[in-house]
Amino acid sequence: MRWCTYVSPADSAERVGLLHEGQIHGLAGESRLVDLLGDDGERMAEAAERAVGDPAEVVAEEGVRFLAPVPRSEEHTSELQSHHD
């Protein structure tokens, strides 16, 4: 499984998607990949089934604007800045 975070060409919303056979299968309601992490993999497996079986959208991988898969939190960013000051 290859996951990504991207900007939907339909509505410019940030969306989590599963890369599958050259296309991105977007998840409805999921905008942060990090929300699928942290358990034994069950959330991610269920999300993969939803992405392939009932995607919010399917878009070609080419031309899509990709975002950082797990963006830095503001808390983490401010910690890093305080170390550099």
C-alpha positions as CSV (number, residue, x, y, z in Angstrom):
1,M,0.0,0.0,0.0
2,R,1.2,3.5,-0.9
3,W,-0.6,6.3,0.8
4,C,-0.5,10.0,0.0
5,T,-1.9,13.4,1.0
6,Y,-3.0,15.5,-1.9
7,V,-5.1,18.5,-3.0
8,S,-8.3,17.3,-4.6
9,P,-8.7,18.8,-8.1
10,A,-12.5,18.8,-7.6
11,D,-12.8,21.0,-4.6
12,S,-9.2,21.9,-3.5
13,A,-9.6,20.1,-0.2
14,E,-6.7,18.3,1.4
15,R,-7.4,14.6,1.2
16,V,-5.8,11.3,2.1
17,G,-5.6,8.8,-0.8
18,L,-4.4,5.3,-1.6
19,L,-2.2,5.1,-4.7
20,H,-3.6,2.1,-6.6
21,E,-2.7,1.1,-10.2
22,G,-1.6,4.7,-11.2
23,Q,-4.6,6.4,-9.7
24,I,-5.4,8.0,-6.4
25,H,-8.4,6.7,-4.6
26,G,-9.4,9.5,-2.2
27,L,-11.0,8.9,1.2
28,A,-14.1,10.8,2.2
29,G,-13.7,12.6,5.5
30,E,-10.0,11.8,6.0
31,S,-7.7,14.7,5.6
32,R,-4.7,13.5,7.8
33,L,-2.8,10.3,7.2
34,V,-1.5,10.4,10.7
35,D,-5.1,9.7,11.9
36,L,-4.8,6.2,10.4
37,L,-1.7,5.4,12.3
38,G,-1.1,4.2,15.9
39,D,-2.9,0.9,16.2
40,D,-2.0,-2.5,14.9
41,G,-2.8,-1.5,11.3
42,E,-6.5,-2.1,11.5
43,R,-7.5,1.5,10.8
44,M,-5.2,1.7,7.8
45,A,-6.4,-1.7,6.4
46,E,-10.1,-0.6,6.8
47,A,-9.3,2.7,5.1
48,A,-7.6,0.9,2.2
49,E,-10.8,-1.2,1.7
50,R,-12.9,1.9,1.7
51,A,-10.5,3.7,-0.7
52,V,-10.7,1.0,-3.3
53,G,-14.3,-0.1,-2.7
54,D,-16.0,3.2,-2.2
55,P,-13.7,6.1,-3.0
56,A,-14.7,9.7,-2.6
57,E,-13.0,10.3,-5.9
58,V,-10.5,8.6,-8.2
59,V,-8.0,10.9,-9.9
60,A,-4.9,10.2,-12.1
61,E,-1.6,10.4,-10.2
62,E,-0.2,12.7,-12.8
63,G,-0.7,16.4,-12.3
64,V,-2.0,16.1,-8.7
65,R,-0.5,18.4,-6.1
66,F,1.0,16.2,-3.4
67,L,1.4,17.4,0.2
68,A,3.6,16.2,3.0
69,P,2.2,12.8,4.1
70,V,2.5,13.6,7.7
71,P,2.9,17.4,8.2
72,R,4.7,18.8,11.2
73,S,2.4,19.8,14.0
74,E,2.6,23.4,15.1
75,E,3.7,22.2,18.6
76,H,6.7,20.3,17.0
77,T,7.5,23.3,14.8
78,S,7.6,25.7,17.7
79,E,9.8,23.2,19.7
80,L,12.3,23.2,16.8
81,Q,12.3,27.0,16.5
82,S,13.0,27.4,20.2
83,H,16.1,25.1,19.9
84,H,17.4,27.4,17.1
85,D,16.8,30.7,18.9
